[in-house]
Amino acid sequence: MAKFRFHKLAAIGVLIGFSAWIATGEFSSVGSAQSEDAAATPTAEQPAAPARTVAVLTPPHVTHSRAIRVAGLTAADKRAVLATRSAGIIEKLPVKKGDHVKEGDLIVQIDAAEHTAAIEMAKALLSQRQAEWEAAERLAKSGNLPKLQLDSAASALATARSQLRTAEAALDRTFVRAPFAGIIDRVPVELGSSIAERGEVATLIALDPVIAQGEISERDLHFIATGAEADVRLISGDTVTGTVRYISRDASPQTRTFPLEVAIPNADGRIPAGMTTEVTLRAAPADAVVLPRSVVTLNQAGDLGIRAVDAASKVVFYPIDLIDDTPNGLVLGGIPKDVRIIVQGQDLVTDGDTVDAREADPAAIRKLAGESAGTQ
């Protein structure tokens, strides 16, 4: 009986101890603790990741003039709407639309019969007053005529001369002449029709030179000066050369652009007014390199530039100045000479990375050399 009590009491004690151990939860961390300890204690040194391989190229430097392109229209160098200075009937109309005229050529003549008659009368009166003054002068010298009468004769002579000049001016106003050489662009009147004073009779335009008009942005204004050459591509596909003759110093309030004019020689009048054009202006030459567009990338700050490899095989980022965008590639400034530029793999590395830089294949070098030669 005593033995039974001992075993019973022992079983109860083991049960109570096992229950207490389960309640502490220590059994669940035994394996984990061992695993963590094993992981915290390195068994061997981890091998370093291999350096990434990139293709590099040292591009040739070229001298490039930035192209500034401006859309515009051609316009006449001079344009005048010719009008009469006297009312009447059109007696002569020797021109028609499209005619070339020289400075001083007759465009329109108004019937001048009454003006011609007025001149004849004024000449006759002047002749009479001249004779009267000469007779009065002889008498005054001999003492037979008072000085007051001599002054009256001189006044009458001056009045007659003034009347003649007035009649001649009235006759001159019946003529409309070309103020400059050009082309008759419009003739809204007909021979024999009646026209009022200041009535329009013709439109005259001068097309030599013809003017390409456009507007340049405020960002490009300081690159261009009057007297600079410009290439003008016409809508027909032809390209002609002109000279910048005017740049406004007052920007348009709406667009913040500055009007400019390029004078183009046009002796044969082949280029008309009102034709769409593209004016290409050239900035001062600058040192640059020509690279494919794919080479340009962004750094972490969002700056546009290229990545290169320095002497220690580390990646370096160079911000760029975009000088021009040509069919052969981007013309970039701000890149030092003899820099090894990454042309393949530049987007897979970051600044400061150590890389395995290898020269680009000969085909890429030939391609870049050909692009550079095309921009010189």
Secondary structure, DSSP 8 states (H G I E B T S, - for coil): -HHHHHHHHHHHHHHHHHHHHHHHTGGGGHHHHHHHHHHHS-SS-------EEEEEE---EEEEEEEEEEEEEEE-SEEEEEE-SS-EEEEE----TT-EE-TT-EEEEE--HHHHHHHHHHHHHHHHHHHHHHHHHHHHHHT-S-HHHHHHHHHHHHHHHHHHHHHHHHHHTTEEE-SSSEEEEE----TT-EE-TT-EEEEEEE-SSEEEEEEEETTTGGG--TT-EEEEEETTS-EEEEEEEEE-SS--TTT-EEEEEEEE--TT--S-TT-EEEEEEEEEEEEEEEE-GGG-EE-TT--EEEEEE-TTSBEEEEE-EEEEEETTEEEEES--TT-EEEEESGGG--TT-BEEEEE--HHHHHHHHHHHHTT-
